[in-house]
Amino acid sequence: MTTVAEIAIDEQNPWPGLGSFDEGAARYFNGRQTESAELRRLLLDTPLTVLFGASGLGKTSLVQAGLFPLLRKQHYLPVYVRLDLSDRAAPLIEQVKLALQAQIKAKGIDAPAMSDGESLWVYLHRSELELWSRQNQLLTPVFVFDQFEEVFTLGAENRAAVARLRIDLADLVENRLPAAQAENVESAHDLSLDSQRYKVVLSFREDFLPAVEGWRREMPSILRSRLRLLPMSAEQAFEAVYSTAPHLVDAELARKIVNFVAAARQDGRATETVDATAESVEPALLSLVCRGLNEKRKAQGKSTFDLALLAGSGEAIISDYYANSVDDLPERVQRFIENELITERGFRKPCDIDDARTVHGVTDQELRLLVDRRVLRIEAQRGTERVELTHDLLTRVVREHRDLQRERARIRRQRRRYRNIAVIAVVVAAVGVAWLKQDALLDRYFWYRDMRAPLLPVRIEKVAPQPGSSVKLFADCRQGCPEMVAIPAGKFIMGSVAAPDIACDALRPCESPLHEVTIDHPFAVSRTEVTFDQWNTCVKAGACLEANDFTWGGGDRPVIGVGWPAAVAYTKWLSRLSGKNYRLLSESEWEYAARAGSNAPYSFGDNDSQLKQYAWFKDNSGGQTHPVGQKQANPFGLLDMYGNVAEWVEDTFHADYQGAPTDGTAWVTGGDKWRRMVRGGSWSDSPESLRSASRNAGTGDGRTYDHVGFRVARDIATGGSLF
């Protein structure tokens, strides 16, 4: 199969997503002129230049689309080298020689032929060696070793070859006579031993800098000439968007795009607002967002970008990108990507394309589809083709997806064990019924064994902020269930008046228009956010996945690292066990419960100086969650309605309240079904984001969110009976 590894870049497709800009796309590579010029300057002065930077900063694009065109103008011959560390047939330095031969042939260069068995070092030191371009210019080769960190990751399985490369590359860089030539003095008389008519560039991820520096004894030049690639500034990112495609994106929208990407952290979270002038931007994320928006533009038949394209584009950019790319493919294809294209530790590794077809059963059509979607690329290497992930940024989400699948398999095994116990428990009474209803039996077995079904009686508790007032508290089991608060029916005005210059979009959903909501039935709400202890009861039952505590600890802290689907699954599990209807709150129910009868920004009034008494937020959280119930309750008796963690609600994302329900039900028609509303603000937010009316949203699959949890609601029977 012959597949183009890189997407065609042109005026209608000016961003490669997670792919890299090649030399042919140099006119679309903007924002890195300063770094390209500095890299060229360093290269001209020294035999070895080291380029390093974090993953996602565009090192490959910088050397190919930034550096290479500058070098050609000064009569250098760039030779791109990506070592195949699985090759055990010949020294790795031979791959560099083959890369030089390929460039000589591709560019029609007049150069002496290489002799059989002649090493690269000997060829480059021939006394008469001259490389002449078609324009009759004398050229100097520049060997650029891209993704050199693979020497230390994939090379761990070919240590002998890497040890040999370490010597061969040092001889080349330090212009040192190799041992083989030193032993044969007669063979050296036709060599120019003092000249060094070539240069070398090593490009790698910065977390491998200590490993590269470990070669300094053989290669002292490694310590001398370096360029650390940093994230783009906001102005550089603006140039990468606007200067690249002014015919598609106007300046104002280009800045909004930069602002959006600047807010997207590595964990996929986007904050509500960001001062783009003070933020750095990761080029790979920027290119991915721009390409995604451009694909939406083309699909909708639009000639240019508009604000509607940015709305609903999602916060978990990389996660959504991968999930959407593989969602319609067979499970065997996902297993191939997740088990064969990354190592157990999460590093990229290539796979021979014949193995992909024959061993793993991936078809050519599926491979082409994944290449088109920029998840995979296929490159020819010495007579064969190898397939790999397009970018290191994908490895994290691929690994997470793989680990999630393994965890689901573990839960299935655990449920099978419980199922067997349940079957055994009832086999004497009704073997046939037990088999037909084994899941229900499993739930009941767990309910009676671990949660102790007898109900706690309703108790009355006074609420401190309201002298003389009290609330009804109850729980549907003796341990493991959330403690619930009965909320009375009522009316309220939902939302707040929006500033006239605030746009309603994915970055800032509006709180308008104001509208009256009537909740004509009482309902119950968990007194606090669901905690790790409560969540882990569901995990123990085999009905929920383990949640990530982000090293802060579990216990009675609010559970985090669970997406909207997982929160819904928890409510369904509680419903099955208790026989009551548990669910997430609607957005209007949440705001009604948070306001607790107040029309002010907060349930306690409009003075945010009191907020520390009621909430953990940016000013007092210390950058993490806290155990629930440590702050004052609102007049309804609810704790942590503001801050600690934001909370999933049932509603799909809508940018404003035009057409919103007025009866307290969840708004699940229309809108962006990939995103769900989030209320209450978190430990990392400012007071403005903790107001009762403040709205935000997140992608439903929010397993990487360290700031979002949930609380549950429960229906109360007609007449107000709790039971």
N, C-alpha and C positions, 0 to 999 in steps of 0.2 A: 504494500500500500504506500502510495506517495502522498504525503500530507504536508501542506505548508505549515511550518511551526508557528509563524507569527501572523496575526491578522493584518490585512491590507490597511494601511493608513492613508487616508486621502481627505479631501475637503469636507466630505460628508461623514467621515469616520476618523476624526483627528486625534482620538485618545485610544490607547491600546488596552485600557483596563489594567489587569494585573500582568499583562504582557509588557515587554520592554520596547522602547523606541530603538529601531535599528538605524544604520547610517542612511538608508534611503528615506527615512522619515525625519531627518534632521531639521527640516523647515518647520515641523510641528513640535519640536522639542524646545520649549521655552521655559524661562525662569532660572536656568542654571548656567547662564553665560559666565558669571564670575568664577564659579567652580571649574568650568571647562578651561578657562584661560589660566587659572592657577595650576591646574593639573598639567597643562602643557608647559608652563614655565618650569615647574619642578622637573619634569621629564627631560627638558633640554639641558638642564644643568648636571644631571647625575645619571649613572648607568642603571640604577634601580630606584623606582618610585613605588611607594606603598599607599594604596587607597583603601580606607576602611570606613565603615559606618554601620549603623543599625540596619536590620532588615526593613525593607519597605521604603528606603530613601532613594532608590533609583541608581545604584552603582553601575549596573549593566547599561542602562540608558545613557548615563553620563559618559562612559567610555566609548560607546558605539555611536551615539547621535551627537554627543558634545565634543569629545576629544578627537575621534577619528577624522572628521572633516578638517579640523584645525591642523592635524598632523600632515594630511595630504597636501595642504597648501604650502607646507615647508619641506616637501619632498621626503616624507617618511612613509614607510610601508607598514600600516597596522596589521598585525597578525593576531587574530582572536583565538585564544586557547581555552578550551573547557576540557579538562582532563577526564578520561574515563578510568576511574579507579578500580574497576573490576577486571581490567585487562592484565592478565598474568603472562602473556605470551612474549612481551618485549619490554625493555625499560620504558618508563613513562616519558622520558625525554624524547623518545622516538616519535611520540604523538606530536610534539612541538615541531620536529623536523617535517612531519607529514603536513602539518598546518601551514608551514612556510612554503612547501612545495605546492600546496593547493592554491595559495595566494599568488604565487609566481605564475601559475597556469591561468588562473581566473582573470588576472589583470594584464595578461599578455606581456609579462616582463622579460626582458632579455637578460638571462642569467645563465652561468655555467651549470651544467647538469651535475647532480649529486652522484658520486660513485657508490657502487654497491658496498655496504658495510661502513661507509664513511659516517662518522658521528656528526651531530649538529655543530659541536664545538670546532671540530676540524674544518668543516665546510665554511663556517663564518670567519675563520682565521686564515683562509687561503690568501696567499700574497696577492694574487691577481683577481680576487673576488670583487666584482662590481655588478650591481643590479640596476638596469636602465629601464625606465618607464617608456611607454609608447611615445611620450612627448620628449624623449631624449633627456630625461632628468635622472641624475644619480640618486638612488633611494637608499635609505637606512631603515632596516627592519626594526619594528617595535613589537615585542612579544607581550601581549596583554593576557595574563592568567586570570580569568574571571571565576568568581565563586571558589576561590582558592581554599576556603574553609573545608571543602569536601575532602581535601587531603587528610584532614583530621577526623572527619566523621565517617564517610564511606571508606576512606583509606585504612581504617582500623582493621578491616578484613583483608588487607593486602599490605601488611607491614613491611615486608621485604622490598616491595616495589617503592614504597614511600621512602624508605631508608636510602635506596639507590638514587631516587629523585633528589633528595636532600643534598647529596654530594654533587650530582650532575648540575643541578641548578646553581649551587654555590660556585662551581667552577666557571659557569657561564657568567654569573653576575660579577664575581670578583676577578674575572679575567685571569683565572688560575689555570696553569697547564695541568690537564688531567693526568692521573697516574698512568694510564695506558700510554699516553704520549711521552711522559717523562721517562718511561722504561725503554722507549724506542727512539733514541736521539736522532737516528738517521731519518726517521719519518717526519721530523720537525723542521727540516731545513727549508722546506717550501712554505712554511707558515709564518705569518706576521704575528709574532707572539706579543708584541707590545700594543698592537692596535685593538680597539674594541668598537667595531662598526655596527653596533646594535644596542638596543635598550630594552629594559624589562620593566613591566608593571605588574604588581600583585594586587588584586582586588578581593576583599573578603569582608565578612561580617565582623564588626568590632569586638564581639564577645570572644573571638578567636585570636585577638591580638596577643595575649600571653603565649598561646601555642606557637604562633608565628615567631615571636621573639625568642622562643626556645631554640631557634635555628641560628641565633646571632653569632655563635662561636664559629660556625662554618661560613656564615654570611654576614659579616659586620655591617654591610651597607643597609641591612634591614632597618637599622636604627636611625638612619640619617635623613632621608627625604620622604616626608609623609604628608598626606592630606586626609584629614578626618571630615567625612561628609556629614553634614548636619541636616535636620529637617528644614524645609523651606520656610522663609518668613512669609507673613501674610501677603506682602507685596509681590514676592516671587511667585507665590501660589496664584495670585490674581493674574499675573502675566502668563502663567501656564494655562489659565482658562481663557482669559479675554484675548491676549495676543495670538493664541493658537487658533481661535475661531471667532473673530469679531462678527463674522457673517451669521453665526448661530446664536451667540450670547452677547447681550448688551452689558455695559460696564456695571450697572446697578445689580443685575442678576448674578453676574460673575462674582461680585463681592458677597452676595448672599450664599452662593455655593461654597466659597472659601470659608465663610463664617460657619456654615453647617459642618464642613469637614474638620475645621479646627476644633469643633466641639466634640467630634467623634473620637473617643479614647480608644486605646487598644482593646478594651473589653467590649467595644461596640456601643457604649453608652454615649448619648448626646445630651449635653446640658441645655437648659432653656435658652440662655443667651450667652454670647461670647463676644468680647471685644477682639475682633480679628487682628487689629493692629498689634496686639500684645501676645498673640498665640503663634505657635509654630504649626506647620502643616506637614503631614506625611504624604509624599508625592504619590505613592502607590494607592492610598485611599482616595486621594483627589482624582487620580486617573480613573479609578474604578467607579466612583460616583459620577463623574462626567460621562464616562462611556455608558453607564446604566441610564442616565438621563437622556443621552442621545438616542439610545435604543427605544426608549419610551416615546421620544419625539418622532422618530421615524414610524413607529407602530401606529401613532395617532395621526399621521399625515401632516404634522406641523412643519413649517419651514424654519422656525426658530424656537429657541427655548422660551418658556414662560414660567411664571411662578407656580402654576398648577402642576408642572412636572416635578418640582421639588417637593410639593406637599405629598405626604404619604410615602416618601421614598424609603423610609425605615431608618432605625437607629443602629440595629445590629448589622452593619453593612456587610461585613465579611461573612458572618453566619448566614444571613439571608441569601447572599450570593451563592454560597456553596449549596445550601439546602435547596434552593430553587433550581440549581443546575443539575442535581442528581435525583430530585424527588420523583420524576417520571421514568426513571431507569430501573431495571431489575436489581434485586438485592445483590446478586452476584457481582454486578458492576461496582456497587458501593463497597462490597467486601474487598474487591480488588484494589480500589483506591486506598482504602483505610488500612489494609493489611500489607500491601505490597509496595506502595509508593511513599510510605513514611516508615521510619524505624520505630522501635518500641519507645525510644526516648523522644520521638517527634521530629526527627530530621528528615529532610527530603531524600529519597533515593530513587534512581531510575530503574526501569525494568525493560528487558528486551521485549520488543513488540511481538516476536513469535511466541514468547512465553505468555504474554497477555492473551493471545488468541487461543493457544493450544492448551495451556495449563489452567488458565483462569476463565476461559470461555467468553472473553469479551469480543464482540464482533467488530468488524471494520466500521460499520455504520455507527455503533455506539462510540467508538474512538473518535470518529470524525465529529460527532455531535459534541463531545466533551472538548475537543479542540476548538470548535466554533464558539463554544460557551466560555472559552478561556480558562477552563479548569486544568486542562492538560495541554502539553505541547509534545510534539514528536520531532526528533532530530536525528539526522543521519550521522553515524559514527563508524567510519572504517568498514563499509560494506554491510552494515546492519542499521536498524532504526531502534531508538530507545524512547520510551514514553515516560514522562515525569510530570509532577505538578508544576504549574506555571510560576509559582512564587512562594517564598517562605511564609508569607502572610496567611496562606491557606493551611499550613501545617497545623496551626493551633486548633482551628475549627474542625479539621479532618480528624485530629486526634481526639477532640472532645466528642465528636459524633461516634467515633469508634468505641470510646470508653462508655458512652451512653448505651450503645447497642450491647456491649458486654454486660453492663449493669442490668439491662432489661432481661438478658438471657439468664443472669443470676437470679433475678426476681421470679422468672418463670420456673426455674428449678426449685426455688424456695416454695412457691405456691403449689407445685406438684407434691412437695413433701407434706405441706399442710393438708393438701387435698387427700393424700393417702391417710393421714391421721383422721380426718373427718369421715372418710369412708369407713375406716375401721370402727370408729365410734358408733356408727349407726347400722353396721352391716347386719347385726343380729336382728334388728327391728325391721329394716326395710332396705335390702340390698339394691333393689331396682331403683327405688326413689332416690337413694343416696347417689347413685351414678348419674341420674338425670339432673340432680340439683346440687352437684358437688361444689360449685362456687359459692352458692348460698349457704351450704352447710359449713364450708370453710369459714365464711364470715361469722356465722353464728358461733362456731367453735371458738374462734378468736375472741369474740365479744364476751362470751361467758367465762372464758379462761383468764383473759388479761384485763378486760375493761370493767368487768363486774357490772352487769346490766342494771341492777336495781337503781332507780332514779334517786338523785338527791332531792330533798324537798326544797321548794322555793323558799328563799330566805329574804328578808328585808334588810337593806343596809342604808344607813344615812350617807348623804353625799356632802362632803365638807364645804364646797364653795357655796352651797345653797342651804343656809340654816333652816332646819325643820323639814327639809325635803328628803325623800328616800327613793330607792329604786328597787325593782324586783330582780333578783339574781337567781339563776338556776343552771344546772348542767344535766345532760342526758345520760351520764354515766359517772361512776365513782372516781375513775382516773382515766386520763388520756383525752377527754373531751374538752373543748373550749368552754369556759364559763360564759354564760349568755346573760344579756341585759334586755329586758322587755322595753320596747320603744313605743310610745303611744302614737295613734294616728294624728294627723294634723295637716296644716298648710304652711307654705313658706314661699318667699320670692327667691328663685334660683338665679345665680349668676351675679355679675357686677357690671358696672358701666365701663365699657372699653375706651381707652384713649383713642382719639380719632386717627392717630398716625400708626396704630398697631395693626399689622396685617394678620389675618387669621390663616395660619398655615401650619405645616408640620413642625416648625420650630416653636410656635407659640399659639396653641389653640385658644380661641377667644372665649370669654366668659359671658358673652352677650348673644342675642338680646335677652334682657331680663324677662322672666316669665313665671307665672304662678304655678306651683305644683301642688296637687292635692293627694295626699297619701291617706286613703280612707280606711286603712286597716292597720292594726298594730302588727309589729314584727319584732323579732329578736336579733340582736347583734352581739358578736363576741366582744367581751369587755376589753380585751387587748388584741393586738395582732397575734395570729397563730404563732406559737413558739416552736423552737426546735424539738423540745420534749414532746409536744403534741404531735408534731409532724412525724417524729421518729416512731410513735406508736403505729402510724400508718405504714411506715417503712418496715417495722417489725412484722406487720400483718402481711407483708408482701404486696401491698397495693400501691405504694409510693416509692419513688426513687430516692436515694440518699441525696441530701442537699449539701451544698458547699458553704462552710462557715467562714471562708476567707481568712482562716487562722484566728478569728476573733473569739471562737468558742461558741458552743451551742446552748444547751440547757434552756433557761427561760428568756434567752434573747429571741427576738423575732426571726423566724425562718427566712432566709434569703437564698438566692441562687436557684429559685424555682420559677418557672415561667407560668404564664396564664393557663395553658392546658393542664399543667400539674396542679395548680390551685383548684381548678374545676374538678379534676379527678379526686382530690381530697374531699371536696364537698359531696361528691357522689358516693364515696366510700362511707362517710359519716351517715349519709342518708340511708344507705343499705343496712348499716348496722343498727341504727337507732329507730328506723321506721318513720323518721321525721324528714321533712324536706329542707335540707341544708343547701345553700347556694352562695354565690358571691352577691354582694350588694349591687344594686343598680347605682349609676352615677348620682341620680337625684336622691336616692335613699342615703347615700354616703354623705352628701352635702347637708341633707336634713338632719342626720345624726350628728354631724360635726357642728352645725350651727346651734343645735339644742335650744332653739327658740330665739336666738339672737340674729339681728339683721346687721350687726357690725362685722368687720373683717374676721374677727375671732369670736369664739363662744364667750370669752370673758370681756369683750369690748374691742376698742380700736387701738389700744396702747400696746405696741409690740414690745415695750420694755418689760412687760409681764410674761413674755413668752417663755422665758427660761423656767418659770414655775410649772409649765404645762408640757414642754417639749424638749427633746434632744434635737439640736439642729447645728448649723455651721458654727455658731458662736460658742457652743458649750459641749459638743459631742466628742471632741478630741479625735475626730476623723474615723469614727467607727460606731457600730450599733451599741445599745445598752440593754440590759434586762428590762422586760416590760414592767409597767405598773409602778415606776419609781416617781412619776410626776403626778400632779393633781388631776382629778377627773373633771370632765365637763358636766354641765347640769343634768345630763342624761345618765351620768355615772360611767361614761366611756373613758378609757385611758389611752394615751398615745395616739389620739386621733390626728394630732399634728406631729410631724417629725418622726424620729427613730428610723422607720422605713416608710416609704410611700407604699400605697396599697392598690393592687389590682381590683378593678370592678368589672362588671359584666359587659359594659357597653363597648361597641366597636368605636373606632376613632372617627369623630366628626370635628371639623375645624371650628364650628360655632353651633349655636342652639337653634338655628333656623329649622323648623319642623320637628323639634324635639318633643317627646311625649310629655304630657302634663299630669299623668296619673301615677307617677312614681315607678313605672316599669322601665326595664333596661331598653336602651335604644340600640337594637342589633340589626336594623334594616339599613341598607345603604352604607355610606362611609367606607373606610378602609378596613377590610376584615382581617388583614395581616397585623393590624395594630389594635391594642386595647387601651382603654383609658386608665390612667393612674392618678390617684388622688392623695393629698395629705402632706406631700413633701417628705424629705428624709433628713438623715444626719448630716448630709453634705450641703443642704440648701439654705438659702437666706430666708429671713422672715417673710418676704414677699411671696415666696413659693409655698408657704405654710398656711396661707389664708384659707378660710373655708371654701371660697369660690375658685381657688387656683386650680388649673387643669394642666395635666400633662399626659403623655402617652408613651407606650413602649411596645416593641414587637412581642408577640405572644410567647415566642420561644426564648424567654429571657433568662436562661440558666446562668449567664455570665453577669447578671446584675447583682451588685453588692448593696443596692440601695432600695430594692423593691421586695415587699412581702405581700401579705394579704390578711384580711379578717373575714369571718364568715357571717352570713345571715341565716335565720331559720324562720320559716313561716309559723304563724300562730293561728290556731284553728278559729273558725268563725265564732264570734262571741268572746274572743279574747282568752280562751282556755290555753294554757301553756302545754297541756298534755293531751 
